[in-house]
């Protein structure tokens, strides 16, 4: 008999109870994957758990089909024991070791949760993703971070496949029917969400790295599917990995705590990367099929080093519960930038952080769903919702402020002691703060409360009184800040640094004597939070804005310019700077922007300014202006440079949104290698151009078929799907495919939503016609119930239709009359409505579009 599964959430309360009773865990696990390529939906699992118990009963979590169960050698009825995703274990030996043997069938996934399977031509590939609670989709487990087990794994797979796991392979055994069983070494204590597996005809490269502290030689590899191998920059990955491992071991004064370090790049992945110890998974977006910009390389390096820092913070010492999810992710965000500066050519990593991550944090913090960095997480569903800009980016920005507050040496000493005291165990934020307070000699209680247990971002403004600058903190509560105030002198239209002071802000006002005379100070540019040490919204004065209008591009320091670009964008989002004004500033000053990440951000912001923050009646005029300005910037950029590639990407998007007579011809010209000959057009750029042409209705089916033959890969087929539905008149059919359960993979769903949300007046009108607000609200609950949460989240947010006050009011009313919808659905709708409400506010602030 086979008992079927039923999914339920996992609560903190029940996990705390289980923690009190279960100790000394070990797991022997076998996964039989040899028929994965033959179309079977399920794979056999054999698990043997051993643990000590202080209670006569407990349960394991499992979302597969239970076929056999033995408790201490006694066979149990699997149907009676398995319900709501739990295997109930009764009559345990109290105070003794218990042995639980389980056989089951687990389902392959297409959603990126559990053991994901995808086919690339004749090849089949598998990889796992278990955070926060999807290990139970693969094998029976104690699905909570603080019950760590030593895992001894074996995998049966075709002899032509490679198999990967957290630990080193020990031996292989050839079986019949072209099968091979690989046995892996036992892991150190490991949380269920960190277990990892991959199998398939993966290809790649390997090297070794010598750990000077342990004396061990660690195998380091990077892997991908066969059809992507020609694009894989394996040397860069391996160099990043070995250099990063040496740096982190020195920083933490620690040997590498795991047996190996493989990086595997996979398609159809829900997230950017996952820090499985010894087997880190990455999205294939980090394999560049086009020549990458420095911004793209920097983002990849940051992500590699982010995940590497987790080998210590998160894996070696794991949060006791998901309440402290933010700490491991904030720490990794911070360390990704710090390690990039120290070990790579991307020494401008803090510039990139200020331009991208801090902006993400502020946008999230201004939503009505914002939460304290140290949030209350009652269950794993709540944890799943909190992988957001607060947990990652705000936490990292505040961590940077904390390091600036206590000093690098103190922070380093505290982390070293933290790892030593909690090695291979779990800990809480209180444990970390204890070490930090001990190392700094400071009582950090009030700092922790103000920064980590409250919400919102402090608004800072300035006034001048004589030779002094007064910084006003309008935050509630008013948090302490340590930041830089810089004064720039306007010398013949060039903004030159005149004075910089390290300032500690406490209370509502802080007065800083600059030593400059009042007239000089009034005529100077003031930059609050220069160098981005703190997390705040600093608002330039009117005279600052006038200076930036004329001379922003003359500022030499990359980080200062990025801070100012971020402040300008925040003014737009607060309705204090016209979107058209921002577009003009980018058009005037973008040519001089040297940092590729900042340049990409401000160019992308112009699209948002036009498509979201301008009323429809003004959009077309500004679209045309933006397209013309980007064309000029493109023609003046250094041939083959990052700037030229970034301007081209923006120009393609702008042309695809402009219903002008010459738009198709200009786009078609960009497909010709003789145009912009120094700039290679790889598959991504070609598909961008094709999608823009399709959105104008001027790229036919025959041409599209030729294009997919040119790029006859899994990636090409995904982009072909996107291009197909960019064509006007196809959105009704697209809506049906987007909302049909099981119809599309993760990558296909994202591509379809990109087609749905193409810019331009015609696309917007068709969206309104095909899916109005009422129709959306009539179906949104069904979409949520019939799709996995990650995919449902994409659908609900990607199809959100409200664009005016009336639409926002209808969603608000619907939410009031549907109070019992799932929390995650409610959050998706509330956040989408908040963003729409902000867009309407900005449109109303500038009714003439200026």
C-alpha positions in Angstrom: 0.0 0.0 0.0 1.2 3.5 -0.7 0.0 6.5 1.4 -0.4 9.7 -0.5 0.8 13.2 0.6 -0.9 16.3 1.7 1.0 19.5 2.2 0.9 21.7 5.4 3.0 24.4 6.8 5.6 23.9 9.6 5.3 26.1 12.7 7.9 27.4 15.0 6.0 26.2 18.0 5.9 22.5 16.9 9.6 22.7 15.9 10.6 24.0 19.4 8.8 21.1 20.9 10.5 18.6 18.6 13.9 20.2 19.4 13.5 19.6 23.1 13.0 15.8 22.5 15.2 14.8 19.5 19.1 14.6 19.7 22.1 13.0 18.0 20.7 12.6 14.6 22.2 10.6 11.7 20.7 9.7 8.3 21.5 7.1 5.7 19.8 8.0 2.5 19.6 6.4 -0.9 18.0 8.1 -4.0 17.4 5.9 -7.0 17.4 8.3 -10.0 18.3 5.9 -12.8 15.0 6.2 -14.6 14.8 10.0 -14.5 15.4 10.2 -18.3 12.7 7.6 -19.0 9.7 9.7 -18.1 8.9 8.4 -14.6 7.3 11.0 -12.4 8.5 9.5 -9.2 11.9 8.2 -7.9 12.4 5.7 -5.0 13.8 6.9 -1.7 15.2 4.7 1.1 16.0 6.6 4.3 17.2 5.3 7.7 17.1 7.7 10.6 18.8 7.2 13.9 18.2 9.5 16.9 17.8 9.7 20.6 14.3 10.7 21.8 13.1 12.1 25.2 9.5 11.5 24.1 7.6 8.4 23.0 6.3 10.1 19.8 7.4 12.6 17.2 7.0 13.0 13.5 9.1 13.3 10.3 8.1 15.7 7.4 7.6 14.1 4.0 5.6 15.2 0.9 6.2 12.1 -1.0 4.3 8.7 -1.1 5.1 6.5 1.9 5.2 2.8 1.0 7.0 1.2 3.9 7.7 2.2 7.5 9.6 0.4 10.3 10.1 1.7 13.8 12.9 -0.1 15.7 12.4 -3.1 13.5 8.6 -3.2 13.7 6.6 -2.7 10.5 3.9 0.0 10.7 0.9 0.7 8.5 2.1 3.4 6.2 -1.4 4.7 5.4 -2.2 5.2 9.1 1.1 6.8 9.8 1.2 9.4 7.0 -1.1 12.4 6.8 -0.8 16.1 6.0 2.8 15.8 5.0 3.9 14.1 8.3 5.0 10.6 9.2 3.8 10.0 12.7 6.3 8.0 14.8 4.8 6.3 17.9 6.1 4.0 20.6 9.6 5.3 20.5 12.2 4.2 23.0 12.5 7.1 25.5 16.1 7.9 26.4 17.5 5.5 23.8 18.5 5.4 20.2 15.7 4.8 17.8 16.0 3.5 14.2 13.4 4.5 11.7 13.5 2.9 8.2 11.4 4.4 5.4 10.8 3.6 1.8 8.9 6.1 -0.4 8.4 7.6 -3.8 9.2 11.3 -4.3 8.0 13.3 -7.3 10.4 15.1 -9.7 9.7 18.9 -9.8 9.2 21.4 -12.6 8.8 24.3 -10.2 12.3 24.7 -8.8 11.2 23.2 -5.4 12.6 19.8 -4.3 14.4 17.8 -6.9 13.9 19.7 -10.2 14.1 17.9 -13.5 14.6 19.4 -16.9 15.2 18.1 -20.4 17.6 19.7 -22.9 17.2 17.8 -26.1 18.1 14.2 -25.4 19.8 15.1 -22.1 18.1 15.1 -18.7 19.4 17.0 -15.7 18.5 17.1 -12.0 19.2 19.5 -9.2 17.8 20.2 -5.8 16.6 23.2 -4.0 15.4 22.8 -0.4 15.2 26.2 1.3 13.3 26.9 3.4 11.2 23.7 3.6 11.4 21.6 0.5 13.8 18.9 1.5 10.6 17.1 2.6 9.7 16.9 -1.1 12.8 14.7 -1.7 13.2 12.6 1.5 11.6 12.2 4.9 13.3 14.6 7.3 13.1 16.8 10.3 12.4 20.0 8.4 13.8 22.6 10.7 17.2 24.3 10.8 18.2 23.4 14.3 17.9 19.6 14.0 21.2 18.9 12.2 22.1 15.4 11.1 25.2 13.7 9.7 24.1 12.5 6.3 25.5 9.4 4.5 24.2 9.4 1.0 24.2 7.1 -2.0 22.7 7.8 -5.4 21.9 5.4 -8.3 22.1 7.0 -11.7 23.0 6.1 -15.3 26.7 5.4 -15.8 27.0 8.3 -18.2 26.0 10.8 -15.6 27.9 12.8 -13.0 26.4 12.9 -9.5 27.0 15.6 -6.9 26.2 16.1 -3.3 27.4 18.0 -0.2 30.3 15.6 0.5 33.1 13.8 -1.3 32.3 10.6 -3.3 33.9 7.6 -1.6 33.3 4.7 -4.0 31.2 3.6 -7.0 29.5 0.3 -7.6 28.4 -0.7 -11.2 25.0 -2.3 -11.3 23.0 -3.8 -14.1 20.9 -2.0 -16.8 23.5 0.8 -17.2 23.3 1.9 -13.6 26.0 3.0 -11.1 25.6 3.6 -7.4 27.8 6.3 -5.9 28.5 6.4 -2.2 29.4 9.7 -0.5 31.3 10.5 2.7 29.3 11.3 5.8 28.7 15.1 6.1 29.3 17.2 9.2 26.0 18.1 11.0 23.7 19.5 8.3 20.3 21.2 8.4 17.7 19.6 6.0 17.4 22.8 3.9 21.1 22.6 3.1 21.1 19.1 1.7 21.9 19.2 -2.0 22.0 16.8 -4.9 22.5 17.1 -8.7 22.8 14.5 -11.4 23.0 14.4 -15.1 25.5 14.7 -18.0 27.0 17.9 -16.5 30.3 19.2 -17.9 32.8 21.6 -16.5 36.3 22.1 -15.1 38.0 21.3 -11.8 41.0 22.5 -9.8 42.2 22.1 -6.3 42.7 24.5 -3.4 45.0 24.0 -0.4 43.6 24.9 3.0 46.6 26.1 4.9 44.8 25.8 8.3 43.6 22.2 8.0 46.2 21.0 5.5 43.4 19.5 3.4 43.4 19.7 -0.4 39.9 20.7 -1.5 38.4 19.8 -4.9 36.9 22.9 -6.6 34.7 22.5 -9.6 32.3 24.5 -11.8 29.6 22.7 -13.9 26.8 23.3 -16.3 24.7 21.4 -18.9 26.5 20.4 -22.1 24.7 22.9 -24.4 25.9 25.8 -22.3 29.6 24.7 -21.9 30.9 27.0 -24.7 29.6 30.1 -22.8 30.8 29.0 -19.3 33.7 31.1 -18.1 35.1 28.4 -15.9 38.4 30.1 -15.3 36.7 33.1 -13.8 34.5 31.0 -11.6 37.5 28.9 -10.3 39.6 32.0 -9.7 36.8 33.7 -7.8 36.3 30.5 -5.7 39.9 29.8 -4.7 40.7 33.4 -4.1 37.6 33.8 -2.0 38.2 30.7 0.1 41.7 31.9 1.1 40.3 35.4 2.0 37.4 34.1 4.1 39.6 31.6 5.9 42.0 34.4 6.8 39.2 36.8 7.8 37.5 34.3 10.1 40.7 32.6 11.2 39.1 29.3 10.3 39.7 26.2 8.2 37.2 25.7 5.4 34.5 23.7 7.3 33.3 21.4 4.4 34.7 18.7 2.2 34.6 20.2 -1.3 33.3 23.2 -3.3 31.4 22.6 -6.5 29.4 25.4 -8.2 26.7 24.2 -10.6 24.8 26.5 -12.9 21.2 25.4 -13.7 18.2 26.6 -15.7 14.6 27.1 -14.6 15.9 28.2 -11.2 13.6 30.3 -8.9 16.4 32.3 -7.3 19.9 33.6 -8.0 21.9 31.1 -6.0 21.8 28.8 -3.0 24.5 28.2 -0.4 24.4 24.4 -0.1 27.7 23.5 1.6 30.0 21.9 -0.9 27.5 22.2 -3.8 26.4 25.8 -4.5 23.6 26.2 -7.1 23.5 29.2 -9.4 21.0 30.4 -12.0 22.3 30.1 -15.5 21.9 33.8 -15.9 25.5 33.9 -14.7 26.6 32.1 -17.9 26.8 35.0 -20.3 25.9 34.2 -23.9 26.6 37.8 -24.8 29.7 39.8 -24.0 29.1 40.8 -20.3 29.4 44.3 -19.0 31.5 45.0 -16.0 28.2 45.4 -14.1 27.2 41.8 -15.0 30.6 40.4 -14.1 30.6 42.3 -10.8 27.1 41.0 -10.0 28.3 37.4 -10.6 31.4 37.9 -8.5 29.3 39.4 -5.7 26.9 36.4 -5.8 29.7 33.8 -5.8 31.3 35.5 -2.7 27.9 36.0 -1.1 27.2 32.3 -1.2 30.8 31.5 -0.1 30.4 33.5 3.0 27.4 31.3 3.9 29.7 28.4 4.2 30.4 29.9 7.6 27.5 32.2 8.4 24.4 30.1 7.8 25.9 26.6 7.1 28.7 26.2 9.7 26.7 28.2 12.2 23.0 28.1 11.3 20.1 30.2 12.5 18.2 28.4 15.2 14.9 29.3 13.5 13.8 31.5 10.5 13.4 34.5 12.8 17.1 35.0 12.1 17.0 34.4 8.4 17.9 38.1 8.0 21.2 37.7 9.8 22.7 35.0 7.6 21.4 36.8 4.4 22.4 40.3 5.6 25.8 39.0 6.6 26.3 37.4 3.2 25.1 40.5 1.4 27.7 42.6 3.3 30.4 40.0 2.8 29.8 39.7 -0.9 30.7 43.4 -1.3 33.6 43.3 1.1 35.1 40.3 -0.5 34.6 41.7 -4.0 36.6 44.7 -3.0 39.4 42.6 -1.4 39.7 39.7 -3.9 38.6 40.8 -7.3 39.0 43.5 -9.9 35.6 44.9 -8.8 36.9 47.2 -6.2 33.9 49.4 -6.7 31.6 46.8 -5.1 30.3 49.3 -2.5 29.3 51.7 -5.4 27.3 48.8 -6.8 25.7 48.1 -3.5 24.7 51.7 -3.0 23.2 51.9 -6.4 21.3 48.6 -6.5 20.9 47.0 -3.1 20.2 50.1 -1.0 17.6 51.3 -3.5 15.9 47.9 -3.3 15.8 48.1 0.5 14.3 51.6 0.5 11.6 50.6 -2.0 10.7 47.6 0.1 10.8 49.6 3.3 8.3 52.2 2.0 5.7 49.5 1.3 2.9 49.0 3.9 4.0 45.4 4.3 7.5 46.4 5.5 8.7 44.6 8.6 11.5 44.9 11.1 14.8 43.4 10.0 14.5 41.1 12.9 11.0 39.8 12.0 8.7 37.5 13.8 8.5 34.3 11.7 5.8 31.9 13.1 6.1 29.3 10.3 7.9 28.4 7.2 5.3 30.1 4.9 6.1 33.4 6.6 9.8 32.6 6.1 9.3 32.1 2.4 7.7 35.5 2.1 10.6 37.3 3.9 13.3 36.6 1.3 13.0 40.3 0.4 14.7 43.6 0.3 14.5 44.1 4.1 16.0 40.7 4.9 18.8 41.0 2.3 19.5 44.6 1.4 18.3 46.7 4.3 19.9 44.2 6.7 23.2 44.5 4.9 23.1 48.3 4.7 22.4 48.4 8.5 25.2 45.8 9.0 27.5 48.2 7.1 26.4 51.0 9.5 27.1 48.7 12.4 30.6 47.9 11.2 31.2 51.6 10.7 29.9 52.2 14.2 32.0 49.6 16.1 35.0 49.3 13.7 36.3 46.6 11.4 38.6 45.0 13.9 35.9 44.6 16.5 33.5 43.1 14.0 36.2 40.6 12.9 37.0 39.6 16.4 33.3 39.1 17.2 32.7 36.9 14.1 35.7 34.7 14.9 34.5 34.1 18.4 31.0 33.5 17.2 32.1 30.7 14.8 34.4 29.1 17.4 31.6 29.0 20.0 28.9 27.6 17.7 30.8 25.5 15.2 28.4 23.1 13.3 25.6 24.2 15.6 22.9 26.7 15.6 22.7 30.2 17.2 20.5 33.2 17.5 21.0 36.9 16.9 21.3 37.4 20.6 24.4 35.1 20.5 25.9 37.2 17.8 25.2 40.5 19.6 26.7 39.1 22.8 30.0 38.5 21.0 29.8 41.9 19.3 29.1 43.7 22.6 31.9 41.8 24.3 34.4 42.7 21.6 33.4 46.3 21.4 32.8 46.9 25.1 29.6 48.7 24.2 26.0 48.1 25.2 24.3 47.7 21.8 20.8 47.1 23.2 19.4 50.5 22.2 21.1 50.4 18.8 19.7 46.9 18.1 16.2 48.0 19.0 16.2 51.2 16.9 17.8 49.6 13.8 16.6 46.0 13.9 13.3 46.0 15.6 11.5 49.0 14.1 10.5 49.7 10.5 11.0 52.5 8.0 13.8 54.7 6.7 14.9 58.0 8.2 14.4 61.1 6.1 17.3 63.6 6.5 17.3 67.2 5.3 19.7 70.0 5.7 19.7 73.8 6.4 22.6 76.2 6.8 23.2 78.6 9.7 26.3 80.7 9.3 29.2 78.3 8.9 27.2 75.4 10.2 25.2 72.7 8.5 22.2 71.4 10.5 21.1 67.9 9.6 17.5 67.3 10.5 16.3 63.7 11.2 12.6 63.3 10.5 12.5 59.6 11.3 10.2 58.0 13.8 12.0 56.7 15.8 15.1 58.7 15.2 18.0 56.3 14.8 21.6 57.1 15.4 23.7 57.5 12.3 27.4 57.6 11.6 27.9 59.0 8.1 29.9 61.4 6.0 28.8 65.0 5.1 30.6 66.4 2.1 30.7 69.9 0.7 31.5 70.4 -3.0 32.5 73.8 -4.4 31.2 74.9 -7.8 34.3 76.1 -9.7 33.3 77.2 -13.2 30.7 74.5 -13.5 32.8 71.8 -12.0 31.9 70.4 -8.6 35.1 69.9 -6.6 35.3 68.3 -3.1 36.0 71.0 -0.5 35.3 69.5 2.8 34.2 66.1 4.2 33.4 65.3 7.9 32.6 62.1 9.7 29.4 62.9 11.6 27.4 61.1 14.3 23.7 62.0 14.3 21.7 61.7 17.4 18.2 63.1 17.9 16.2 65.3 15.7 19.0 67.8 14.9 22.8 67.7 14.6 24.9 70.8 14.0 28.2 70.5 12.1 30.6 73.5 12.0 32.3 73.3 8.6 34.6 76.3 9.1 33.3 77.8 5.8 31.7 81.2 5.5 28.0 81.3 5.1 28.0 82.6 1.5 30.4 79.9 0.3 28.3 77.3 2.1 25.0 78.4 0.6 26.6 78.2 -2.9 28.0 74.8 -2.4 26.6 71.3 -2.9 25.9 69.4 0.3 26.0 65.6 0.1 24.6 63.8 3.1 25.6 60.2 3.5 28.4 60.5 1.0 30.1 57.1 0.7 26.8 55.4 1.8 27.9 54.3 5.2 24.4 54.6 6.6 20.8 53.7 5.5 18.7 56.8 5.1 16.8 59.0 2.7 18.8 62.2 2.3 16.9 65.0 0.5 19.0 67.5 -1.5 18.1 71.2 -1.1 16.7 73.2 -4.0 20.1 74.8 -4.6 21.7 71.4 -4.5 19.3 70.2 -7.2 20.1 73.2 -9.4 23.9 72.4 -9.1 23.3 68.8 -10.0 21.2 69.8 -13.0 24.2 71.5 -14.4 27.2 69.6 -13.1 26.4 66.2 -11.7 28.7 64.5 -14.3 31.7 66.6 -13.2 31.9 64.9 -9.8 34.9 62.7 -9.9 34.1 60.1 -7.2 32.0 57.2 -8.4 30.4 56.4 -5.1 29.4 60.1 -4.5 27.8 60.2 -7.9 25.9 57.0 -7.3 24.7 58.3 -3.9 23.4 61.4 -5.6 21.7 59.4 -8.4 19.9 57.4 -5.8 18.8 60.5 -4.0 17.4 61.9 -7.2 15.5 58.7 -7.9 14.1 58.8 -4.4 12.9 62.3 -5.1 11.0 61.0 -8.1 9.4 58.2 -6.1 8.3 60.7 -3.4 6.7 62.9 -6.0 9.2 65.7 -5.4 11.0 65.6 -8.7 9.2 65.3 -12.0 9.8 62.0 -13.9 10.5 64.1 -17.1 13.1 66.1 -15.1 14.9 62.8 -14.1 14.8 61.6 -17.7 16.4 64.8 -18.8 19.1 64.6 -16.2 20.0 61.1 -17.3 20.1 62.3 -20.9 22.4 65.1 -20.0 24.8 63.3 -17.6 24.7 59.6 -18.4 27.5 59.9 -21.0 30.1 60.6 -18.3 29.0 57.8 -15.9 31.9 55.4 -15.5 30.4 52.8 -13.2 28.5 50.3 -15.3 26.1 49.2 -12.6 25.1 52.8 -11.9 24.7 53.5 -15.6 22.5 50.4 -16.1 20.4 51.5 -13.1 19.8 55.0 -14.2 19.0 54.0 -17.8 16.5 51.4 -16.5 15.0 54.0 -14.2 14.2 56.2 -17.2 12.0 53.3 -18.5 10.2 53.1 -15.2 9.8 56.9 -15.0 8.1 56.9 -18.4 6.0 53.7 -18.3 4.9 53.9 -14.6 5.2 57.4 -13.3 3.9 59.4 -16.3 0.2 59.5 -17.1 -0.7 57.7 -20.3 -1.5 60.9 -22.2 2.1 62.1 -21.7 4.0 58.9 -22.2 4.2 58.8 -25.9 5.8 62.2 -26.2 8.5 61.4 -23.6 9.0 57.9 -25.1 10.1 59.6 -28.3 12.3 62.0 -26.5 13.9 59.2 -24.5 14.5 57.1 -27.7 16.1 60.1 -29.4 18.3 60.9 -26.4 19.4 57.2 -26.0 20.2 57.1 -29.8 22.5 60.2 -29.3 24.2 58.7 -26.3 24.7 55.4 -28.2 26.3 57.2 -31.1 28.7 59.1 -28.9 29.7 56.2 -26.6 33.1 54.6 -27.0 32.8 51.8 -29.6 32.6 48.4 -27.9 32.4 49.8 -24.4 30.1 48.9 -21.6 28.4 52.2 -22.0 27.6 51.5 -25.6 26.1 48.2 -24.7 24.0 49.7 -21.9 22.8 52.5 -24.1 22.0 50.0 -26.9 19.9 47.9 -24.5 18.0 51.0 -23.4 17.6 52.2 -26.9 16.1 48.8 -28.1 13.5 48.9 -25.3 12.7 52.6 -26.0 12.3 52.0 -29.8 10.0 49.0 -29.2 7.7 51.2 -27.1 7.5 54.0 -29.7 4.9 53.7 -32.4 6.9 55.8 -34.9 7.2 55.3 -38.6 11.0 54.9 -38.4 11.2 52.6 -35.4 11.1 49.3 -37.3 13.8 50.3 -39.7 16.0 51.6 -36.9 15.5 48.3 -35.0 16.2 46.1 -38.0 19.4 48.1 -38.7 20.6 47.0 -35.2 20.5 43.3 -36.4 23.2 44.2 -39.0 26.7 43.5 -37.7 27.9 46.4 -39.9 26.0 48.8 -37.7 28.0 49.4 -34.5 30.7 46.9 -35.7 32.7 47.0 -32.5 29.8 45.8 -30.4 29.1 42.1 -30.7 25.4 41.1 -30.7 25.1 37.8 -29.0 21.9 35.8 -28.7 20.5 37.9 -25.9 20.8 41.2 -27.7 19.4 39.7 -30.9 16.3 38.4 -29.1 15.9 41.8 -27.4 15.7 43.4 -30.8 13.4 40.7 -32.2 11.0 41.1 -29.2 11.0 44.9 -29.8 10.2 44.3 -33.5 7.5 41.8 -32.6 5.9 44.3 -30.2 5.6 46.7 -33.2 4.0 44.0 -35.2 6.7 44.0 -37.9 8.5 40.7 -37.5 6.6 37.8 -39.0 6.3 34.1 -38.1 8.7 33.0 -40.9 11.4 35.4 -39.6 10.8 34.2 -36.1 11.2 30.6 -37.1 14.5 31.5 -38.7 15.6 33.2 -35.5 14.9 30.2 -33.3 16.9 28.0 -35.8 19.8 30.4 -35.3 19.5 29.9 -31.6 18.3 26.3 -31.4 18.9 25.9 -27.7 16.7 25.6 -24.6 17.4 29.3 -23.9 16.5 30.1 -27.5 13.2 28.3 -27.2 12.4 30.3 -24.1 13.1 33.6 -25.8 11.2 32.4 -28.8 8.2 31.9 -26.6 8.6 35.5 -25.3 8.9 36.9 -28.8 5.9 35.0 -30.0 3.6 36.6 -27.5 5.1 40.1 -27.8 3.1 40.5 -31.0 -0.1 42.6 -30.7 -3.2 40.6 -30.5 -1.6 37.5 -28.8 -2.2 38.5 -25.1 -5.5 36.6 -24.8 -3.8 33.4 -25.8 -0.8 34.3 -23.6 -3.0 34.9 -20.5 -4.5 31.4 -20.9 -1.0 29.8 -21.0 0.3 31.9 -18.1 -2.5 30.8 -15.8 -2.9 27.1 -16.9 -1.3 25.0 -14.1 1.7 23.0 -15.2 1.7 24.6 -18.7 5.0 26.5 -18.3 8.3 26.0 -16.6 9.7 28.8 -14.3 11.8 30.2 -17.2 8.9 30.0 -19.6 6.6 31.7 -17.2 9.0 34.6 -16.6 9.5 35.0 -20.4 5.7 35.0 -20.9 5.2 37.7 -18.3 8.0 39.7 -19.9 6.0 39.6 -23.1 2.8 40.5 -21.3 4.5 43.6 -19.8 6.3 44.9 -22.8 6.4 48.7 -22.8 4.4 50.9 -25.1 0.9 52.3 -25.5 -0.5 49.4 -27.7 0.7 46.8 -25.2 -0.8 48.7 -22.3 -4.2 49.1 -24.0 -4.2 45.4 -24.9 -3.5 44.4 -21.3 -6.4 46.5 -20.1 -8.7 45.0 -22.8 -7.8 41.4 -22.1 -7.5 41.5 -18.3 -9.2 44.3 -16.5 -9.2 44.7 -12.7 -12.5 43.0 -12.2 -11.5 40.0 -14.3 -8.2 39.8 -12.5 -9.8 39.8 -9.1 -12.3 37.2 -10.1 -9.5 34.7 -10.9 -6.6 35.6 -8.6 -7.6 33.2 -5.8 -7.8 30.3 -8.3 -4.5 31.1 -9.7 -3.0 31.1 -6.3 -4.6 27.9 -5.2 -3.6 26.0 -8.4 0.1 26.9 -8.7 3.1 26.4 -6.4 3.7 29.5 -4.2 6.7 30.7 -6.1 5.0 30.5 -9.5 1.7 31.9 -8.2 3.7 34.8 -6.8 5.1 35.6 -10.3 1.6 35.3 -11.8 -0.2 37.5 -9.3 2.4 40.2 -9.4 3.2 40.0 -13.1 -0.4 40.3 -14.2 -1.4 43.0 -11.7 -3.6 45.4 -13.8 -4.5 48.4 -11.6 -2.9 51.6 -13.1 -5.3 54.4 -12.0 -7.1 55.5 -8.9 -10.2 53.6 -9.8 -8.4 50.4 -10.2 -6.4 50.8 -6.9 -9.7 51.5 -5.1 -11.3 48.3 -6.5 -8.3 46.2 -5.3 -8.5 47.9 -1.9 -12.2 47.1 -1.6 -11.6 43.5 -2.7 -9.0 43.0 0.0 -11.3 44.4 2.6 -14.0 41.9 1.6 -11.6 38.9 1.4 -9.8 39.0 4.8 -9.2 35.2 4.9 -7.1 34.8 1.7 -3.6 33.3 2.3 -1.2 35.7 3.8 1.3 35.4 0.9 -1.4 36.2 -1.6 -2.6 39.1 0.5 1.0 40.4 0.7 1.5 40.1 -3.1 -1.7 42.1 -3.7 -1.0 44.7 -1.1 2.5 45.3 -2.4 1.4 45.5 -6.0 -1.3 48.0 -4.9 1.1 50.1 -2.9 3.3 50.4 -6.0 0.3 51.3 -8.2 -0.8 53.8 -5.6 2.7 55.4 -5.6 2.6 55.6 -9.4 -0.8 57.3 -9.3 0.4 59.8 -6.7 3.4 60.8 -8.9 1.2 61.1 -12.0 -1.1 63.4 -10.0 1.8 65.5 -8.7 2.7 66.4 -12.3 -0.5 66.5 -14.2 1.2 68.3 -17.1 3.9 65.7 -17.2 6.6 68.2 -16.3 
